């Protein structure tokens, strides 16, 4: 399916404000934007101060986005996690393992990030490749 180009938006207020999609699929490649725990309806950050809960919410949204463009959770090949505080790394890593541990994507975690909201403790990007239909 090399000519397939799909995008997915969630209603997250930042998507409309900044003009981007949550996920874009071009052929077999899927790119998921930095994802946080922002509630799409209210725009509020969910789970303020709890990086683990924010990461679990972000991973759930990432899986929904991947599926929305015709890929599957098992197609995720790379994850990038941006964390504000080093003390949160274990909780964010545990959320990765819970969400995608059996998939075992390549992963990077960077510490010291600052986000558009002080309440955000983690933001996660993902890439997927769809090899079979």
Secondary structure, DSSP 8 states (H G I E B T S, - for coil): -TT-EEEE----HHHHHHT--SEEEETTEEEEEEE--B-TTT--BSSTT-HHHHHHHHHHHHHHHHHHTT--GGGEEEEEEEES-GGGHHHHHHHHHHHHTTT--EEEEEES---SSTT--EEEEEEEE----
